[in-house]
């Protein structure tokens, strides 16, 4: 895909990315921080990682505590991406105050609201003015029936499409998130026109991890994962939006092998995409992010965890320094050391660029260092 085939906004973002690459030292700082500012949400999604509730938890960080946390997150020297997520972050009344506070300290802010009546055009414009660069919403099927059933809210598909359009009209960069599970695996190819319709600069394809309300029985097979990875790689060659495989670092292996086959085995593999570099205006790194390895999660009550998909607590922000926990906690250090991985993941030649999805390994086996069962190399059916 060349600059000439992109929309003007996407072309500008790609040019900016090309001019300023980020080579992050993940031992020192995460590239992405997801902060669950509240667990409250009007939805009751089948797969919800957070097991969200309809009302706010009284144990949530106060505004003062939240600002103190932001100060520490800003101490990471690479100006991480800070995702304001939930639950539904729009259910937190001080949200815009916190966004503005974070943006003023150099954090690159994005927002993942729920498609309710809350993300109005006015509020979305207010979010942009406060410092939000990207808004991401979940669209899980090309038709209302499948999406609404998965989200358990009638009309949620239509409301999502309308919110995505409003976000674009408000001048925000738009991302579409899609969770891949048995309910929609056969209709993924039909999603592409809808990603294009809302002018999304990125399609983030999440592969289900059994945590929260999500069950292992909802996961697609390792063979289906592999087929989807290859389809996504093919799509990435022509799509007018970036494609990111989330909770599926195995996609990097597929992309490397595909690119190597195209270039010849003697050529070095250097390319954009596939978990290494994304042209999405957020300056993603040239190496892949994984749980605890370039990624940090803060829960609504201040738990410091490797990701929302790996809910193992290494510390509490009210009691511990989040910077120190990320850099020095045994859990985080284990996750950044490929030699600690077990089984097929431990022996795999790609464990430094992939490493398997640690949350899925934990959700299925109870051991976050075990092999990721969603990989065909683990299943033995490659």
C-alpha positions as CSV (number, residue, x, y, z in Angstrom):
1,X,0.0,0.0,0.0
2,X,1.4,3.4,-1.0
3,X,0.8,6.9,0.2
4,X,-1.1,7.5,-3.1
5,X,-3.8,4.8,-2.1
6,X,-4.5,6.3,1.3
7,X,-6.9,8.9,2.4
8,X,-5.2,12.3,3.0
9,X,-5.5,11.9,6.8
10,X,-4.1,8.4,6.7
11,X,-1.3,9.5,4.4
12,X,-0.3,12.3,6.7
13,X,-0.3,9.9,9.7
14,X,1.9,7.4,7.7
15,X,4.3,10.2,6.8
16,X,4.5,11.3,10.4
17,X,5.1,7.7,11.5
18,X,7.9,7.3,8.9
19,X,9.6,10.4,10.1
20,X,9.5,9.5,13.8
21,X,10.0,5.9,14.7
22,X,9.9,4.8,18.3
23,X,12.3,2.2,19.4
24,X,11.1,1.5,22.9
25,X,13.0,-0.2,25.7
26,X,10.2,-2.3,27.2
27,X,12.4,-3.1,30.3
28,X,12.2,0.6,31.2
29,X,8.7,1.6,30.1
30,X,5.5,0.3,28.6
31,X,4.5,1.5,25.2
32,X,0.8,1.3,26.0
33,X,-1.0,1.7,29.3
34,X,-4.7,0.8,29.6
35,X,-6.4,2.4,32.5
36,X,-9.8,1.1,33.6
37,X,-11.0,4.4,35.1
38,X,-14.3,2.7,36.0
39,X,-15.9,-0.7,35.8
40,X,-19.3,0.8,35.4
41,X,-21.1,0.1,32.1
42,X,-24.6,-0.1,30.8
43,X,-23.8,-3.2,28.7
44,X,-23.5,-6.8,29.8
45,X,-21.3,-8.2,27.0
46,X,-20.9,-12.0,26.8
47,X,-17.1,-11.8,26.7
48,X,-16.5,-8.8,29.0
49,X,-13.0,-8.9,30.3
50,X,-13.9,-6.6,33.2
51,X,-17.1,-8.3,34.2
52,X,-18.5,-4.8,34.2
53,X,-21.3,-3.7,36.5
54,X,-24.1,-1.1,36.1
55,X,-22.8,1.1,39.0
56,X,-19.5,2.6,39.9
57,X,-17.4,0.9,42.5
58,X,-16.9,3.1,45.6
59,X,-13.3,1.9,45.7
60,X,-12.4,3.6,42.4
61,X,-9.5,6.0,42.5
62,X,-10.5,9.5,43.5
63,X,-9.8,12.5,41.2
64,X,-6.8,13.4,43.4
65,X,-5.5,9.8,43.4
66,X,-6.1,9.6,39.6
67,X,-4.0,12.7,39.0
68,X,-1.2,11.3,41.2
69,X,-1.2,8.2,39.1
70,X,-1.0,10.2,35.9
71,X,2.0,12.0,37.3
72,X,3.8,8.7,37.8
73,X,2.7,7.4,34.4
74,X,4.2,10.5,32.8
75,X,7.5,9.7,34.5
76,X,8.0,6.9,32.0
77,X,10.4,8.6,29.6
78,X,8.8,7.5,26.3
79,X,5.4,9.3,26.6
80,X,3.3,6.2,26.5
81,X,-0.1,5.8,24.9
82,X,-2.7,6.0,27.7
83,X,-6.0,4.4,26.9
84,X,-8.9,5.6,29.0
85,X,-11.1,2.5,29.1
86,X,-13.6,0.6,31.4
87,X,-16.3,-0.5,31.8
88,X,-17.5,2.7,30.1
89,X,-15.1,5.5,30.8
90,X,-17.8,8.0,30.0
91,X,-19.6,7.0,33.2
92,X,-16.8,8.7,35.2
93,X,-17.8,12.3,35.8
94,X,-14.2,13.7,36.0
95,X,-13.2,11.9,32.7
96,X,-12.4,15.1,30.7
97,X,-10.5,16.6,33.6
98,X,-8.3,13.5,33.8
99,X,-7.8,13.4,30.0
100,X,-6.7,17.1,30.0
101,X,-4.4,16.5,32.9
102,X,-2.8,13.5,31.2
103,X,-2.4,15.2,27.8
104,X,-0.8,18.2,29.4
105,X,1.9,15.9,30.7
106,X,2.8,14.4,27.4
107,X,0.8,11.2,27.5
108,X,-0.8,10.2,24.1
109,X,-4.4,9.7,25.0
110,X,-7.1,7.5,23.5
111,X,-10.6,6.6,24.6
112,X,-12.8,3.5,24.4
113,X,-16.4,4.5,25.2
114,X,-19.4,2.2,25.1
115,X,-22.0,2.9,22.4
116,X,-24.6,4.3,24.7
117,X,-26.3,7.7,24.7
118,X,-23.3,9.2,26.5
119,X,-20.8,9.8,23.6
120,X,-22.7,12.6,21.9
121,X,-21.2,14.8,19.3
122,X,-20.7,17.5,22.0
123,X,-18.9,15.1,24.4
124,X,-16.7,13.7,21.6
125,X,-15.6,17.2,20.6
126,X,-14.9,17.9,24.3
127,X,-12.8,14.7,24.5
128,X,-10.8,15.9,21.4
129,X,-10.3,19.3,22.9
130,X,-9.2,17.7,26.2
131,X,-6.5,15.8,24.3
132,X,-7.9,12.5,23.0
133,X,-6.2,11.5,19.7
134,X,-8.1,8.2,19.1
135,X,-11.5,6.9,19.8
136,X,-12.1,3.1,19.5
137,X,-15.4,1.4,19.6
138,X,-16.4,-2.3,19.4
139,X,-18.1,-3.6,16.3
140,X,-18.3,-7.4,16.3
141,X,-20.3,-8.3,13.3
142,X,-21.5,-7.0,9.9
143,X,-25.1,-7.2,11.0
144,X,-27.1,-6.1,14.1
145,X,-28.4,-9.6,15.0
146,X,-25.0,-11.1,15.8
147,X,-23.5,-8.0,17.4
148,X,-26.5,-7.1,19.5
149,X,-26.7,-10.7,20.8
150,X,-23.0,-10.7,21.7
151,X,-23.3,-7.3,23.4
152,X,-26.7,-8.2,24.9
153,X,-28.2,-4.8,24.1
154,X,-30.7,-4.4,21.3
155,X,-29.8,-1.6,19.0
156,X,-26.2,-1.5,20.0
157,X,-24.9,-2.2,16.5
158,X,-26.7,0.8,15.0
159,X,-25.7,3.0,17.9
160,X,-22.0,1.9,17.5
161,X,-22.1,2.9,13.8
162,X,-23.6,6.2,14.6
163,X,-21.1,6.9,17.3
164,X,-18.2,6.0,15.0
165,X,-19.5,8.5,12.4
166,X,-19.9,11.2,15.1
167,X,-16.4,10.6,16.3
168,X,-15.0,11.1,12.8
169,X,-17.2,14.2,12.3
170,X,-15.8,15.6,15.6
171,X,-12.3,15.4,14.1
172,X,-11.2,12.3,16.0
173,X,-9.1,9.4,14.6
174,X,-11.4,6.4,14.6
175,X,-10.5,2.8,15.4
176,X,-12.8,-0.2,15.2
177,X,-12.3,-3.1,17.6
178,X,-13.7,-6.6,16.7
179,X,-13.5,-9.6,19.1
180,X,-13.1,-12.8,17.2
181,X,-14.9,-15.8,18.6
182,X,-17.2,-18.6,17.4
183,X,-20.1,-16.3,17.0
184,X,-18.5,-14.2,14.2
185,X,-15.5,-16.2,12.8
186,X,-17.3,-16.9,9.6
187,X,-18.4,-13.4,8.9
188,X,-15.2,-11.4,9.5
189,X,-14.6,-10.8,5.8
190,X,-18.0,-9.0,5.6
191,X,-16.7,-6.5,8.2
192,X,-14.4,-4.7,5.8
193,X,-17.0,-2.4,4.1
194,X,-18.1,-1.2,7.5
195,X,-14.5,-0.4,8.6
196,X,-14.2,1.7,5.5
197,X,-17.6,3.3,5.9
198,X,-16.7,4.9,9.2
199,X,-13.3,6.1,8.0
200,X,-11.4,4.0,10.5
201,X,-7.6,4.4,10.4
202,X,-7.2,1.0,12.2
203,X,-9.0,-2.2,12.6
204,X,-7.9,-3.9,15.8
205,X,-8.9,-7.5,15.6
206,X,-9.1,-9.0,19.2
207,X,-8.8,-12.7,19.6
208,X,-10.8,-13.9,22.6
209,X,-8.9,-14.5,25.8
210,X,-10.8,-16.5,28.5
211,X,-10.9,-14.0,31.3
212,X,-13.8,-12.2,33.0
213,X,-17.0,-13.4,31.4
214,X,-15.2,-14.8,28.4
215,X,-15.1,-18.6,28.3
216,X,-12.5,-20.9,26.6
217,X,-15.4,-22.6,24.9
218,X,-16.0,-19.4,22.9
219,X,-12.5,-19.4,21.4
220,X,-11.9,-20.4,17.8
221,X,-9.4,-23.3,17.2
222,X,-5.7,-22.9,16.6
223,X,-6.3,-23.7,12.9
224,X,-8.9,-21.0,12.6
225,X,-6.5,-18.5,14.2
226,X,-3.9,-19.4,11.6
227,X,-6.3,-19.0,8.7
228,X,-7.5,-15.6,10.0
229,X,-3.9,-14.5,10.4
230,X,-3.1,-15.3,6.8
231,X,-6.3,-13.6,5.7
232,X,-5.4,-10.5,7.7
233,X,-2.0,-10.4,6.2
234,X,-3.4,-10.6,2.7
235,X,-5.9,-7.8,3.6
236,X,-3.2,-5.6,5.0
237,X,-1.6,-5.4,1.6
238,X,-4.5,-3.5,0.0
239,X,-6.7,-2.2,2.9
240,X,-6.9,1.6,3.3
241,X,-6.6,1.1,7.0
242,X,-4.1,-0.4,9.3
243,X,-4.7,-3.9,10.8
244,X,-3.6,-4.9,14.3
245,X,-4.0,-8.4,15.7
246,X,-4.6,-7.9,19.4
247,X,-4.1,-10.7,22.0
248,X,-2.6,-12.7,19.1
249,X,1.2,-12.1,18.8
250,X,1.4,-15.3,16.7
251,X,0.3,-13.0,13.8
252,X,3.9,-11.7,13.8
253,X,5.2,-15.1,13.0
254,X,2.8,-15.6,10.2
255,X,3.7,-12.1,8.8
256,X,7.4,-12.7,9.0
257,X,7.1,-16.1,7.3
258,X,4.9,-14.6,4.5
259,X,7.2,-11.7,4.0
260,X,10.2,-13.9,4.0
261,X,8.6,-16.2,1.3
262,X,7.8,-13.1,-0.8
263,X,11.3,-11.6,-0.5
264,X,13.4,-14.8,-0.6
265,X,15.0,-16.5,2.4
266,X,18.3,-14.5,2.0
267,X,16.7,-11.1,2.4
268,X,16.2,-9.4,5.8
269,X,12.5,-9.0,6.7
270,X,11.8,-5.3,7.2
271,X,8.2,-4.1,6.8
272,X,5.4,-2.2,8.4
273,X,2.6,-3.9,10.2
274,X,2.3,-7.4,11.7
275,X,2.9,-6.2,15.2
276,X,6.1,-4.2,14.6
277,X,5.1,-0.8,13.2
278,X,1.7,0.7,12.7
279,X,0.9,3.8,10.8
280,X,-1.9,4.9,13.1
281,X,-0.7,8.3,14.2
282,X,0.3,7.0,17.6
283,X,3.9,6.0,16.7
284,X,3.7,2.4,17.7
285,X,7.0,0.6,18.2
286,X,9.0,-1.5,15.8
287,X,8.8,-4.5,18.2
288,X,5.7,-6.3,19.3
289,X,3.8,-5.5,22.5
290,X,2.7,-8.3,24.8
291,X,1.3,-8.6,28.4
292,X,3.7,-6.9,30.8
293,X,6.2,-6.5,27.9
294,X,5.5,-3.0,26.6
295,X,2.0,-3.1,28.1
296,X,0.7,-2.1,31.5
297,X,-2.8,-2.2,32.9
298,X,-4.3,-0.3,35.9
299,X,-7.6,-1.5,37.2
300,X,-10.4,0.7,38.5
301,X,-9.3,0.2,42.1
302,X,-5.6,0.7,41.3
303,X,-4.4,-2.8,40.7
304,X,-1.1,-2.9,38.7
305,X,-1.3,-5.8,36.2
306,X,0.4,-6.9,33.0
307,X,-2.8,-6.5,31.0
308,X,-6.5,-6.6,31.4
309,X,-6.3,-10.1,29.9
310,X,-3.8,-11.3,32.5
311,X,-5.4,-10.2,35.8
312,X,-2.5,-11.0,38.1
313,X,-1.8,-8.1,40.5
314,X,1.8,-7.1,41.0
315,X,1.1,-4.1,43.2
316,X,-1.5,-1.4,44.1
317,X,-1.0,2.3,43.0
318,X,-2.2,3.5,46.5
319,X,0.7,1.5,48.1
320,X,3.4,1.0,45.4
321,X,5.1,3.1,42.8
322,X,3.8,2.0,39.4
323,X,7.1,2.8,37.7
324,X,9.0,0.6,40.0
325,X,6.5,-2.2,39.8
326,X,6.6,-2.3,36.0
327,X,10.4,-2.3,35.9
328,X,11.2,-4.5,38.9
329,X,8.3,-6.8,39.8
330,X,9.1,-10.5,39.3
331,X,5.9,-10.9,37.4
332,X,6.7,-8.2,34.8
333,X,10.4,-9.3,34.6
334,X,9.3,-12.9,33.9
335,X,7.0,-11.7,31.1
336,X,9.9,-9.8,29.5
337,X,12.2,-12.8,29.5
338,X,11.6,-15.3,26.7
339,X,13.9,-17.8,28.4
340,X,11.3,-18.2,31.2
341,X,8.6,-19.4,28.7
342,X,7.6,-23.1,28.9
343,X,6.7,-25.8,26.4
344,X,6.5,-25.0,22.7
345,X,6.6,-21.2,23.3
346,X,9.8,-21.6,25.3
347,X,11.5,-23.5,22.4
348,X,10.0,-21.5,19.5
349,X,12.4,-19.5,17.4
350,X,9.9,-16.7,17.4
351,X,9.5,-16.4,21.2
352,X,11.4,-13.0,21.2
353,X,9.0,-11.4,18.7
354,X,5.9,-13.4,19.6
355,X,6.0,-15.1,23.0
356,X,2.4,-16.3,22.8
357,X,-0.5,-14.5,24.5
358,X,0.3,-14.7,28.2
359,X,-3.3,-14.0,29.3
360,X,-4.6,-16.9,27.2
361,X,-2.0,-19.2,28.5
362,X,-3.0,-18.3,32.0
363,X,-6.7,-18.5,31.3
364,X,-6.5,-22.0,29.9
365,X,-3.6,-23.6,31.9
366,X,-3.4,-21.4,35.0
367,X,0.3,-20.7,34.3
368,X,1.1,-17.4,32.5
369,X,4.5,-18.8,31.3
370,X,2.9,-21.9,29.6
371,X,2.4,-22.2,25.9
372,X,-0.5,-20.3,24.1
373,X,-3.0,-23.0,23.0
374,X,-4.3,-20.8,20.2
375,X,-1.0,-21.3,18.2
376,X,-0.9,-24.1,15.6
377,X,2.7,-24.8,16.6
378,X,1.4,-25.6,20.1
379,X,-1.6,-27.6,18.8
380,X,0.7,-29.6,16.5
381,X,-1.6,-29.2,13.5
382,X,0.5,-26.7,11.5
